[in-house]
Amino acid sequence: MALIVQKFGGTSVADTQKILAAARKAIRERRAGNQVVMVVSAMGKQTDHLIELAHELSEHPNTREMDMLLSTGEQVTIALMAIALESLGYKAVSFTGAQIGIRTDATYSRARIRSISTDRMKRALDEGKIVIAAGFQGIDDDFNITTLGRGGSDTTAVALAAALQADRCDIYTDVDGVYTTDPRVVPEARRVERISYDEMLELASMGAGVMHSRSIEFAKKFGVLVHVRSSFSDNPGTVIGPNPERVDAPVCGAALAKDETRVSVYGVPDKPGVAMKLFSRLADAKIPTDMIAQSSSAAGKTDVSFTVQSDDAYKAKEVVENIVGEIGAESYDIDEKVAKVSVVGLGMLHQTGVAQKLFHALSECGVNIIMIATSDIKISALVNRDDAVKALRAAHSAFQLDVEPTKEELEASNGVNATVANFDHGVSARLISHLAGMEDVVVESIDLDEGQARVTLYSLPDVPGLAATVFDRVAEGHVIVDMIVQSSGRDNLANITFTIPRDELEAVVAVADRLCETYGCNSEFDARAAKLTVRGSGLRSHTGLAFRMFRTLGEGNVNVSVISLSERCAAVIVDEAHGKSGRENLIKEFSEETF
C-alpha cells in the first residue's frame, strides 16, 4: 500500500463542484489501495478577499492578527472537502495545521516549519480515512497561529510527504505541468516531462510561479518525488526529481520576476566585515536578497548592488538609510522599476558560451542590462521593467526552448518513472531527527578553487549590447569564463567583473586592453584570486546565511571582492592567501548544517 499526498490549490477548490472533482481524485487513489493525505488551499480568491477586509480597517494591520484571519480560509475548505468525501461514501477527517502538529517559528506571515507530528494523521490513515490537511498554516511555541507565506500550501504538502515518508506528492493546479517559461507570456512555451530539483529550485526562486522555492527545498532535501498535474485533466504533467529532462541542453527554462527593486550602495569601504554589517541588518529585517553584485574595488571603495522583492522595498530602504553612514558608504539609490530575467539549466555545468548567447539575445532586441549575476546553473540579468517581456521572449527563443526533445534525448537522461518513488527513507528520517527545524539549511559542500584569476573593467558605458561585446571579445581568445558580475554604477556607467582560469589571464589582459581603448574605461587584474563556494538548498531564501558567511570571513580577516548568490550556491572571490583559512572558518560555521 502506497501513501500519496495530494495538494489542491485555490483554483482547484474554487467552488463546490471543483471540491467534488478534487474529492474524486482522492477517491481514485483510495480505490487503488493507497492511503491518501489531501492538502488544500483557501477557495479561489478567498485569501485576497480577507486581505481586502483587513485593509478596509487598517493600512498596516497587525501581522499576528492577519495570520489568525488568513488561516480561516483553509479551515473552510478542509471542512467542505471532508463533507464532500463523506457524501461520496468515503471516511474522511479534516485537520488544521495546529491539529496536525505543524510547529513553526514565530515569524508571522512567513513562518518556517520546525517539526511535524505525524501520530494523529497515521492513526486516521490506519483507520481507513482520507486525511484533509489545511495548507499554508501552523502554530508556534506559544500556540499562536502562523502562516507560511507565498506558496505555503505547496510547502505544507511536500513537508507532510517528507515527514510521512510518502511515496509521492501530487501537486494539482490550474496548469498541466511545469513549462519552459510562462505560457501566458510566451505562447510557444512547452511543458517539460521532468525537471531536476536543482533546476526547479532556481526557476521557482527566479519567478516561475508553478511551484514555490521552499517546497522544492523540502523535496530535494528529503527526496520527495513531486508530480505537478492539472486539476482539470488527466494529462501526464511534470515530474520533479533527481534527473533533468535532457542532459545535453544548456538551458531547461527561463523565468521572469517582474516585481523587483534594485538597491545600490556606493563607495563602500573595501575591508573585511563591512558587507557583513549591511547584510546582517537585512537578515534581521527578514528581507531576502536576490541578485547580489559586488564588483571589485577601486581606490579602496566598492559598490554593492542587490535586489529585493518589491513588497520588501520599503523595509530595505529603511535599513539602507540607517546603515550608509555607519559603514562609511558615500551614497545609495533605489530603482523600483526593474525586472529580472533568468535562464537555468544543469547543462551549464559542462557547456560554455551560455551567458554570451543570453547577452546577445538581449542586445539584438535592444534591451539594456542593468545588473548581471551568475551561478553554476543560472544566469540572471536585471532589466528595465518595460523591457521585461521582450527580454523573456528573446531568452526563450535564443535557447530554442520550444523544441521538443527527441525520444533518444529523453532516454539518455535516465529519467525517473513518474509513478514509482525511489526514496531513501532512512536518509530522510535521519535528516528530520537531526535538524532543529525541518526548513533549516542543509549544506552539501564547501569548496575552494585556488586556480582563479579576476578581471574587472571599470566605468564602461551602460548601453545595450555592452555585455555581449565584452564577452564576444573574451570568447575570441577561447577563454572559459566562470563567475560574471555586472553592477550598476553611477553616471550611466557600469563595472563588469568576471573570473577565468589563471593560466588564461595573459590572453584576457590583451582583450581588456583593447576594450579599454574602445570604451575609455579602466581595468584591473588579480592573478591570485580564489573562489569559496557553499552549496546546498535555500541559500538565498534563508536570509541569515549570507550574513553568517560574510561575518565568518570578516572575523577571519578575509576580505571579499566579488559576491554571487543563488538558491543552491553562494560564492565569493577572496585573495588566494586567505582561501584555505576562509574555507576552514566556513566549515566550522556551517558544521551543524553539513551532511
C-alpha positions as CSV (number, residue, x, y, z in Angstrom):
1,M,0.0,0.0,0.0
2,A,1.4,3.3,-1.1
3,L,0.9,6.7,0.7
4,I,0.1,9.6,-1.6
5,V,0.0,13.3,-0.7
6,Q,-2.2,15.4,-2.9
7,K,-2.3,19.2,-2.9
8,F,-5.1,21.2,-4.4
9,G,-4.6,25.0,-4.9
10,G,-7.2,27.7,-4.7
11,T,-8.4,27.5,-8.3
12,S,-8.8,23.7,-7.9
13,V,-11.3,24.1,-5.0
14,A,-12.8,27.4,-6.0
15,D,-16.4,26.2,-5.7
16,T,-18.3,23.1,-4.5
17,Q,-18.2,21.4,-7.9
18,K,-14.5,21.7,-8.1
19,I,-14.3,20.4,-4.5
20,L,-16.2,17.4,-5.6
21,A,-13.9,16.9,-8.6
22,A,-10.9,17.0,-6.3
23,A,-12.5,14.6,-3.9
24,R,-12.9,12.1,-6.7
25,K,-9.2,12.3,-7.5
26,A,-8.5,11.3,-3.9
27,I,-11.1,8.5,-4.1
28,R,-9.4,7.2,-7.2
29,E,-6.2,6.7,-5.3
30,R,-8.0,5.2,-2.3
31,R,-9.8,2.7,-4.6
32,A,-6.3,1.7,-6.0
33,G,-5.5,0.6,-2.4
34,N,-3.4,3.7,-1.4
35,Q,-3.6,5.8,1.7
36,V,-4.3,9.5,0.9
37,V,-3.5,12.8,2.5
38,M,-5.0,15.8,0.9
39,V,-3.6,19.4,1.4
40,V,-5.9,22.2,0.3
41,S,-5.8,25.9,-0.1
42,A,-8.4,28.5,0.6
43,M,-11.2,28.6,-2.1
44,G,-10.4,30.8,-5.1
45,K,-9.9,34.4,-4.2
46,Q,-10.9,34.0,-0.5
47,T,-7.4,34.9,0.8
48,D,-7.5,38.1,-1.3
49,H,-10.9,38.9,0.0
50,L,-9.8,38.5,3.6
51,I,-6.8,40.8,3.0
52,E,-9.1,43.5,1.5
53,L,-11.3,43.3,4.5
54,A,-8.3,43.9,6.8
55,H,-7.1,46.8,4.8
56,E,-10.5,48.4,4.9
57,L,-9.9,48.7,8.7
58,S,-6.2,49.4,8.8
59,E,-3.4,50.4,6.4
60,H,-0.9,48.3,8.3
61,P,-2.8,45.5,10.1
62,N,-1.1,43.6,12.9
63,T,0.7,40.6,11.5
64,R,-0.3,38.2,14.2
65,E,-4.0,39.0,13.6
66,M,-3.5,38.8,9.9
67,D,-2.3,35.2,10.3
68,M,-5.3,34.5,12.5
69,L,-7.5,35.9,9.8
70,L,-6.0,34.3,6.8
71,S,-5.8,30.8,8.3
72,T,-9.6,30.7,8.3
73,G,-9.7,30.4,4.5
74,E,-8.2,26.9,4.6
75,Q,-10.3,25.9,7.5
76,V,-13.4,26.4,5.4
77,T,-12.0,24.3,2.6
78,I,-10.9,21.3,4.7
79,A,-14.4,21.0,6.3
80,L,-16.1,21.2,2.9
81,M,-13.7,18.6,1.4
82,A,-14.4,16.2,4.3
83,I,-18.2,16.7,3.8
84,A,-17.8,16.1,0.1
85,L,-15.9,12.8,0.7
86,E,-18.4,11.6,3.3
87,S,-21.2,12.3,0.8
88,L,-19.5,10.1,-1.7
89,G,-19.3,7.3,0.7
90,Y,-15.7,7.6,2.0
91,K,-14.5,8.2,5.5
92,A,-12.6,11.4,5.9
93,V,-11.3,13.7,8.7
94,S,-10.1,17.3,8.4
95,F,-7.2,18.9,10.4
96,T,-6.0,22.4,10.8
97,G,-2.3,23.0,10.9
98,A,-2.4,23.2,14.7
99,Q,-4.4,19.9,15.0
100,I,-1.8,18.1,12.8
101,G,1.0,19.5,14.9
102,I,2.8,21.6,12.4
103,R,5.2,23.6,14.6
104,T,6.8,26.7,13.2
105,D,8.9,29.6,14.3
106,A,7.1,32.9,15.3
107,T,7.7,34.8,12.1
108,Y,4.2,35.9,11.2
109,S,3.2,35.8,7.6
110,R,6.3,33.9,6.5
111,A,6.9,31.3,9.3
112,R,9.2,28.4,8.7
113,I,8.4,24.8,9.7
114,R,10.3,23.3,12.6
115,S,8.6,20.0,13.1
116,I,5.5,17.9,12.2
117,S,3.8,15.4,14.4
118,T,2.6,12.5,12.3
119,D,0.9,10.4,15.0
120,R,-2.6,11.8,14.6
121,M,-2.5,11.5,10.8
122,K,-1.2,8.0,10.9
123,R,-3.9,6.8,13.2
124,A,-6.6,8.3,10.9
125,L,-4.9,6.7,7.8
126,D,-4.8,3.3,9.6
127,E,-8.5,3.7,10.3
128,G,-9.0,3.9,6.5
129,K,-9.8,7.6,6.5
130,I,-8.7,10.1,3.9
131,V,-6.9,12.9,5.8
132,I,-7.5,16.5,4.7
133,A,-4.9,18.9,6.0
134,A,-5.1,22.7,5.9
135,G,-2.2,24.1,3.9
136,F,-0.3,27.4,4.5
137,Q,-0.5,27.3,8.3
138,G,1.0,26.1,11.5
139,I,1.4,27.0,15.2
140,D,4.3,28.4,17.1
141,D,5.6,27.5,20.6
142,D,3.1,29.9,22.2
143,F,0.2,28.3,20.3
144,N,-0.2,31.4,18.0
145,I,-1.5,30.6,14.6
146,T,1.2,31.3,11.9
147,T,1.1,31.3,8.1
148,L,3.9,30.2,5.8
149,G,3.7,32.9,3.2
150,R,3.8,32.6,-0.5
151,G,3.4,29.1,-1.8
152,G,2.5,27.9,1.7
153,S,0.2,25.1,0.7
154,D,2.9,23.7,-1.7
155,T,5.3,23.8,1.2
156,T,2.9,22.1,3.6
157,A,2.2,19.3,1.1
158,V,5.9,18.5,0.4
159,A,6.7,18.8,4.1
160,L,4.0,16.4,5.0
161,A,5.2,14.0,2.3
162,A,8.7,14.2,3.8
163,A,7.5,13.7,7.4
164,L,5.2,10.8,6.5
165,Q,7.8,9.3,4.1
166,A,5.1,9.3,1.4
167,D,5.7,7.5,-1.9
168,R,4.7,10.6,-4.0
169,C,3.4,14.1,-3.7
170,D,1.0,15.2,-6.4
171,I,0.6,18.9,-6.8
172,Y,-2.8,19.6,-8.6
173,T,-3.0,23.1,-10.1
174,D,-4.6,25.1,-12.9
175,V,-1.8,24.2,-15.3
176,D,-0.9,20.8,-16.5
177,G,2.8,20.8,-15.5
178,V,6.0,22.9,-15.5
179,Y,6.6,24.9,-18.7
180,T,9.8,26.2,-20.2
181,T,8.5,29.6,-19.2
182,D,5.2,31.2,-18.5
183,P,2.9,30.2,-21.5
184,R,0.7,33.3,-20.8
185,V,3.7,35.5,-21.7
186,V,5.4,33.2,-24.3
187,P,2.7,31.2,-26.1
188,E,5.3,28.8,-27.7
189,A,6.4,27.6,-24.2
190,R,6.2,23.9,-23.8
191,R,5.5,21.5,-21.0
192,V,8.6,19.5,-19.8
193,E,8.2,15.9,-18.9
194,R,10.6,16.1,-16.0
195,I,12.9,18.6,-14.4
196,S,15.6,18.2,-11.7
197,Y,15.3,19.5,-8.2
198,D,18.2,22.0,-8.7
199,E,16.7,23.4,-11.9
200,M,13.3,23.7,-10.4
201,L,14.7,25.3,-7.2
202,E,16.4,28.0,-9.2
203,L,13.5,28.6,-11.6
204,A,11.0,28.8,-8.7
205,S,13.1,31.3,-6.8
206,M,13.6,33.4,-10.0
207,G,9.9,33.9,-10.7
208,A,8.4,30.6,-12.1
209,G,5.0,30.5,-10.5
210,V,4.0,26.9,-10.7
211,M,5.9,25.8,-7.5
212,H,7.3,27.8,-4.7
213,S,11.1,27.5,-3.9
214,R,10.5,26.5,-0.3
215,S,8.5,23.4,-1.4
216,I,11.3,22.4,-3.7
217,E,13.9,22.8,-0.9
218,F,11.9,20.2,1.1
219,A,11.6,17.9,-2.0
220,K,15.3,17.9,-2.6
221,K,16.4,17.7,1.0
222,F,14.2,14.8,1.8
223,G,14.0,13.0,-1.6
224,V,10.3,13.6,-2.2
225,L,9.2,12.8,-5.7
226,V,6.8,15.7,-6.8
227,H,4.3,15.3,-9.7
228,V,2.8,18.6,-11.0
229,R,-0.5,17.8,-12.6
230,S,-3.7,19.5,-13.8
231,S,-6.8,19.5,-11.6
232,F,-9.0,19.6,-14.7
233,S,-7.5,16.9,-16.9
234,D,-5.6,13.6,-16.8
235,N,-2.6,14.9,-18.8
236,P,0.7,13.4,-17.6
237,G,2.1,16.5,-16.0
238,T,5.7,17.1,-15.0
239,V,7.9,15.0,-12.6
240,I,10.3,17.0,-10.3
241,G,13.0,14.6,-9.2
242,P,16.8,14.0,-9.3
243,N,17.2,14.0,-13.1
244,P,16.8,16.7,-15.8
245,E,14.8,16.2,-19.0
246,R,17.9,16.4,-21.2
247,V,21.5,16.1,-20.1
248,D,22.8,17.9,-23.2
249,A,20.7,21.0,-23.2
250,P,22.4,24.0,-21.6
251,V,19.1,25.6,-20.5
252,C,15.9,23.9,-19.4
253,G,13.8,27.0,-18.7
254,A,13.6,30.8,-18.4
255,A,11.8,32.8,-15.8
256,L,10.7,36.4,-15.3
257,A,10.4,38.2,-11.9
258,K,8.6,41.5,-12.6
259,D,8.3,42.9,-9.1
260,E,11.9,43.5,-8.3
261,T,13.6,46.5,-6.7
262,R,17.3,47.3,-7.1
263,V,19.2,48.8,-4.2
264,S,22.8,50.1,-4.8
265,V,25.1,51.3,-2.1
266,Y,28.1,53.3,-3.5
267,G,31.5,54.0,-2.1
268,V,31.6,51.2,0.5
269,P,34.9,50.8,2.2
270,D,36.5,47.7,0.8
271,K,37.6,45.9,4.0
272,P,36.7,42.8,5.9
273,G,33.3,42.9,7.8
274,V,31.7,45.8,6.0
275,A,29.4,43.7,3.8
276,M,28.6,41.7,6.9
277,K,27.0,44.8,8.6
278,L,24.8,45.5,5.7
279,F,23.5,42.0,5.2
280,S,23.1,41.4,8.9
281,R,20.7,44.3,9.1
282,L,18.8,42.9,6.1
283,A,18.7,39.5,7.7
284,D,17.4,40.9,10.9
285,A,14.6,42.5,9.0
286,K,13.8,39.2,7.3
287,I,14.4,40.6,3.9
288,P,15.6,38.0,1.4
289,T,18.1,39.5,-1.0
290,D,18.2,38.1,-4.5
291,M,20.9,39.2,-7.0
292,I,23.9,40.5,-5.2
293,A,26.6,42.2,-7.3
294,Q,29.7,43.5,-5.5
295,S,32.3,44.4,-8.0
296,S,36.0,44.6,-7.2
297,S,37.2,47.8,-5.5
298,A,38.7,50.9,-7.0
299,A,40.8,53.2,-4.7
300,G,39.7,51.2,-1.6
301,K,36.0,51.6,-2.3
302,T,33.5,49.2,-3.8
303,D,29.8,49.4,-4.9
304,V,27.3,46.8,-3.7
305,S,24.0,46.3,-5.5
306,F,21.3,43.8,-4.7
307,T,17.7,43.2,-5.5
308,V,14.7,42.5,-3.2
309,Q,11.1,41.8,-4.0
310,S,9.0,45.0,-4.4
311,D,7.0,44.0,-1.3
312,D,10.2,44.5,0.7
313,A,11.4,47.7,-0.9
314,Y,10.1,50.0,1.8
315,K,11.8,48.0,4.6
316,A,15.0,47.7,2.6
317,K,15.1,51.4,2.1
318,E,14.8,51.9,5.8
319,V,17.7,49.5,6.5
320,V,20.0,51.1,3.9
321,E,19.2,54.7,5.1
322,N,20.2,53.7,8.6
323,I,23.4,52.0,7.8
324,V,25.0,54.0,5.0
325,G,26.6,56.4,7.4
326,E,27.5,53.7,9.9
327,I,29.6,51.7,7.4
328,G,31.1,54.8,5.8
329,A,29.5,54.5,2.4
330,E,29.1,57.5,0.2
331,S,25.5,57.2,-1.1
332,Y,22.8,54.9,-2.2
333,D,19.9,54.8,-4.7
334,I,16.9,52.6,-5.3
335,D,15.2,51.7,-8.5
336,E,11.7,50.2,-8.2
337,K,11.1,49.8,-11.9
338,V,13.2,46.8,-12.8
339,A,12.6,43.2,-13.6
340,K,14.8,40.1,-13.6
341,V,15.1,37.6,-16.5
342,S,16.9,34.3,-15.7
343,V,17.9,31.2,-17.6
344,V,18.6,27.9,-15.7
345,G,20.0,24.5,-16.7
346,L,22.2,21.8,-15.4
347,G,23.8,21.8,-18.8
348,M,25.7,25.0,-17.9
349,L,28.0,22.9,-15.7
350,H,29.7,21.5,-18.8
351,Q,28.9,23.8,-21.6
352,T,30.5,27.2,-22.4
353,G,29.0,30.2,-24.2
354,V,25.6,30.2,-22.4
355,A,26.0,33.7,-20.9
356,Q,27.3,35.0,-24.2
357,K,24.2,33.7,-26.0
358,L,21.9,35.3,-23.5
359,F,23.7,38.7,-23.7
360,H,23.4,38.6,-27.5
361,A,19.7,37.8,-27.4
362,L,19.0,40.8,-25.2
363,S,21.3,43.0,-27.2
364,E,19.7,42.1,-30.5
365,C,16.2,43.2,-29.2
366,G,17.6,46.4,-27.8
367,V,17.3,45.5,-24.0
368,N,19.9,47.1,-21.7
369,I,21.3,45.0,-18.9
370,I,21.5,46.8,-15.6
371,M,23.0,44.0,-13.5
372,I,24.3,40.5,-14.1
373,A,24.7,37.7,-11.6
374,T,25.6,34.1,-12.4
375,S,25.9,30.8,-10.5
376,D,26.9,27.4,-11.8
377,I,23.5,26.6,-13.3
378,K,21.8,30.1,-13.5
379,I,22.3,33.4,-15.3
380,S,20.2,36.4,-14.3
381,A,20.0,39.8,-15.9
382,L,18.3,42.8,-14.4
383,V,16.5,45.0,-17.0
384,N,14.1,47.9,-17.1
385,R,10.5,46.6,-16.2
386,D,9.2,48.0,-19.5
387,D,11.6,45.6,-21.4
388,A,10.9,42.6,-19.2
389,V,8.5,40.6,-21.5
390,K,10.6,41.4,-24.6
391,A,13.7,40.1,-22.8
392,L,12.0,36.9,-21.6
393,R,10.8,36.1,-25.1
394,A,14.3,36.8,-26.5
395,A,15.9,34.4,-24.0
396,H,13.3,31.7,-24.6
397,S,13.9,31.9,-28.4
398,A,17.7,32.1,-28.2
399,F,17.9,28.7,-26.4
400,Q,15.1,27.1,-28.6
401,L,13.2,26.1,-25.5
402,D,10.1,25.5,-27.6
403,V,11.7,22.5,-29.4
404,E,10.5,19.1,-28.1
405,P,13.3,16.7,-27.1
406,T,13.7,13.5,-29.1
407,K,13.0,10.1,-27.6
408,E,16.7,9.4,-27.6
409,E,17.4,12.6,-25.7
410,L,14.8,11.7,-23.1
411,E,16.2,8.2,-22.6
412,A,19.8,9.5,-22.3
413,S,18.9,11.5,-19.2
414,N,17.8,8.3,-17.3
415,G,14.6,10.0,-16.0
416,V,12.7,8.5,-13.1
417,N,9.3,6.9,-13.6
418,A,6.5,9.3,-12.8
419,T,4.6,6.8,-10.7
420,V,7.4,5.0,-8.9
421,A,9.2,6.6,-6.0
422,N,12.7,5.6,-5.2
423,F,13.4,7.4,-1.9
424,D,16.0,6.6,0.7
425,H,13.6,6.8,3.7
426,G,16.5,6.1,6.1
427,V,18.3,9.3,5.0
428,S,15.1,11.3,5.2
429,A,14.3,10.1,8.7
430,R,17.9,10.8,9.9
431,L,17.7,14.3,8.5
432,I,14.4,15.1,10.1
433,S,15.7,13.8,13.5
434,H,19.0,15.7,13.2
435,L,17.7,19.1,12.1
436,A,16.5,21.6,14.7
437,G,13.9,22.8,12.2
438,M,12.8,21.0,9.1
439,E,13.4,24.1,7.0
440,D,17.0,24.5,8.2
441,V,19.6,24.9,5.6
442,V,21.4,21.7,4.6
443,V,24.9,22.5,3.3
444,E,26.1,19.9,0.8
445,S,29.7,21.1,0.3
446,I,32.1,23.9,1.0
447,D,34.7,24.2,-1.8
448,L,37.9,26.2,-2.5
449,D,39.1,26.8,-6.1
450,E,42.6,28.3,-6.0
451,G,43.1,28.4,-9.7
452,Q,41.1,31.6,-10.4
453,A,42.1,35.0,-11.8
454,R,39.8,38.0,-11.5
455,V,39.3,40.7,-14.2
456,T,37.5,44.0,-13.6
457,L,36.5,46.6,-16.1
458,Y,35.6,49.9,-14.6
459,S,33.4,52.8,-15.9
460,L,32.0,51.2,-19.0
461,P,29.2,52.9,-20.8
462,D,25.9,51.4,-19.6
463,V,24.3,50.8,-23.0
464,P,22.5,47.9,-24.7
465,G,25.0,45.3,-26.1
466,L,27.7,46.1,-23.6
467,A,27.9,42.6,-22.1
468,A,27.6,40.9,-25.5
469,T,30.5,42.9,-26.8
470,V,32.8,42.3,-23.8
471,F,32.3,38.6,-23.8
472,D,32.5,38.3,-27.6
473,R,36.0,39.7,-27.3
474,V,36.8,37.3,-24.4
475,A,35.4,34.3,-26.4
476,E,37.7,35.1,-29.3
477,G,40.5,34.0,-27.1
478,H,38.8,30.7,-26.3
479,V,38.7,31.7,-22.7
480,I,36.3,29.9,-20.3
481,V,34.5,32.4,-18.0
482,D,33.3,31.4,-14.6
483,M,31.6,34.0,-12.4
484,I,30.2,37.1,-14.0
485,V,29.0,40.1,-12.0
486,Q,27.9,43.4,-13.6
487,S,27.0,46.1,-11.1
488,S,25.0,49.2,-11.9
489,G,27.4,52.2,-11.5
490,R,26.8,55.9,-11.2
491,D,26.5,58.4,-14.0
492,N,25.3,55.8,-16.5
493,L,28.5,53.8,-16.1
494,A,28.8,50.1,-15.3
495,N,31.5,47.8,-13.8
496,I,31.9,44.2,-15.0
497,T,33.9,41.7,-13.0
498,F,34.5,38.1,-14.1
499,T,36.7,35.2,-13.2
500,I,38.7,32.9,-15.5
501,P,41.2,30.1,-15.2
502,R,44.5,31.6,-14.0
503,D,46.6,30.3,-16.9
504,E,44.4,32.2,-19.4
505,L,44.9,35.6,-17.7
506,E,47.6,36.7,-20.2
507,A,45.2,36.3,-23.2
508,V,42.4,38.2,-21.4
509,V,44.8,41.1,-20.4
510,A,45.3,41.8,-24.1
511,V,41.5,41.7,-24.7
512,A,40.9,44.0,-21.8
513,D,43.4,46.5,-23.1
514,R,41.6,46.7,-26.4
515,L,38.3,47.1,-24.7
516,C,39.7,50.0,-22.6
517,E,40.9,51.7,-25.8
518,T,37.5,51.3,-27.3
519,Y,35.4,52.5,-24.3
520,G,37.9,54.7,-22.4
521,C,37.5,52.5,-19.4
522,N,40.0,51.2,-16.8
523,S,40.9,47.6,-16.0
524,E,42.3,45.7,-13.0
525,F,43.6,42.1,-12.8
526,D,44.2,39.8,-9.8
527,A,46.2,36.7,-10.7
528,R,45.9,35.4,-7.1
529,A,42.2,35.1,-6.7
530,A,40.4,32.1,-5.1
531,K,36.8,31.2,-5.1
532,L,35.0,29.9,-2.0
533,T,31.7,28.2,-2.7
534,V,29.0,27.0,-0.3
535,R,26.4,24.6,-2.0
536,G,23.1,23.5,-0.6
537,S,19.4,24.3,-0.9
538,G,17.6,27.5,0.0
539,L,20.7,29.5,0.5
540,R,19.1,32.7,-0.8
541,S,15.7,32.4,0.9
542,H,17.4,31.8,4.3
543,T,18.0,35.5,4.9
544,G,20.7,34.9,7.6
545,L,23.0,32.7,5.6
546,A,24.7,35.4,3.6
547,F,25.3,37.4,6.8
548,R,26.8,34.3,8.5
549,M,29.1,33.8,5.5
550,F,30.3,37.4,5.5
551,R,30.6,37.6,9.2
552,T,32.7,34.4,9.4
553,L,35.1,35.6,6.7
554,G,35.2,39.1,8.1
555,E,36.1,37.8,11.6
556,G,38.9,35.8,10.0
557,N,40.2,39.0,8.3
558,V,39.2,37.6,4.9
559,N,38.1,40.3,2.5
560,V,35.5,39.6,-0.1
561,S,35.9,41.2,-3.5
562,V,33.1,39.6,-5.6
563,I,29.8,38.0,-4.4
564,S,27.4,35.7,-6.2
565,L,24.3,34.2,-4.5
566,S,21.6,31.8,-5.7
567,E,19.3,29.3,-4.1
568,R,21.8,26.5,-4.3
569,C,25.2,28.2,-4.5
570,A,26.8,31.1,-2.6
571,A,30.2,32.0,-4.0
572,V,32.7,34.7,-3.2
573,I,36.1,35.7,-4.5
574,V,38.9,36.3,-2.0
575,D,42.7,36.7,-2.1
576,E,44.4,33.3,-2.6
577,A,46.4,33.8,0.6
578,H,43.2,33.7,2.6
579,G,41.5,30.9,0.7
580,K,42.4,27.9,2.9
581,S,41.7,29.8,6.2
582,G,38.4,31.1,4.8
583,R,37.3,27.6,3.9
584,E,38.3,26.2,7.3
585,N,36.3,29.0,9.0
586,L,33.2,28.3,6.8
587,I,33.4,24.6,7.6
588,K,33.3,25.4,11.3
589,E,30.5,27.9,10.9
590,F,28.3,25.5,9.0
591,S,29.3,22.3,10.7
592,E,25.8,21.7,12.2
593,E,24.2,22.1,8.7
594,T,26.7,20.0,6.7
595,F,25.7,16.4,5.8
